[in-house]
Amino acid sequence: MITRFTDIINGLEVLGKPYMESEKVMKILRSLPSKWHTKVTTIQEAKHLTKLTLEELKGSLMTYEINLAKKQQEGEDKKKNNIALKATTKEEEEFEEEK
């Protein structure tokens, strides 16, 4: 996504439409899907967006993406490892042995 965005911005700059770094950062943040909303909010509140570079934003988003993938994988692993055990009483065991 960042590569495609950079290609578009570079093309626009060649045509005479320059963008400030802060404008690029805001455009990327606005383009993210809704599942990234918490990260977008965190970045907007924690960092001064006029000083945040595109590379810093890219690094932050990549870290978040890796963490999301890890959490998703852990959730899938937990589902696979669930084991259900049947509880029986002593009376049920005696009844089963009589059969």
N, C-alpha and C positions, 0 to 999 in steps of 0.2 A: 504494500500500500504506500509506503513512504517513497519508494522508487518511482512509482507512477505519479504521485503527487509532485515530486521533485521535477520530473520530466515536464509536467504541465506548467509548473511555475517557471521553469527555465524557458519554455516556449513563449510564455506570456511576457517575460522580461525581454526576450529578443524582439518582441513586437512593440516594446515601449511601455509595458505595464509593470513597473517594479513593485515589489511587496516588501514591507518591513518584516523583520524576523518575528515580531510579536503577532503580526497579521497571519503569518504562515502557521504559527503555533495555534492560534485560535481557530483557524480553518480546520486543522487536523483534529483538534479536540471536538469541534462541532460535528465532524464527520463520523465519529466513532459510534458503534451500535449501542443500544440501551443497556446491555449487560456491562458496559464499561462506565456507566454513569457514576458509580462510586469513585472510580479512579479519576475521572475527569474533575469531579468536585474536589477531591483531595488535592489534585495538582493546582486547581484554581485558588484554593484557600491557602495552601502551604507555600507556594512559590510566587514570586513576583513575575507575572507573565510577560512583562516588558523586557525582563532580563533573561528569561528562559530561552535557551537556544534550541534549534531544531534537533540537534544531536542529543542534548540532554533529555528532551522530550522523547525521542526515539528510544534511548536507553531505559527510561522510566517505563515506557509502554511495553517494551520487550520483556523487562523483568516481571511486570504484572502478568503478561501473557504466559510466561513460563510458570508462574505461581498458580494461575488458573488451571493450566494443564495438569500440574502436579496434584492439585486438589481434586480435580475431576478423576484422575487416575486412581487416587487413594479411595475415593468414593466407590469406584467400580470394583476395586480390590476388596473392600469391606463387604460388598454385596456377594462376592464370590465365596468369601470365607465364612459366611454365616452357616452355623450348624444348628439344627433343631434336635433337641434330645427329648425323649418321651419320659415323663416322670410316672412312676408306678408306686403304689403303696405295697406294704408287706402282704396285705390281704389279697391284692391282685396277683402278686407273684405266687402265692400259695395256690390260688385258684388255677393259674396257668400250669403249675406243676402237676396238679391233679388230672389235667386233661391228657 
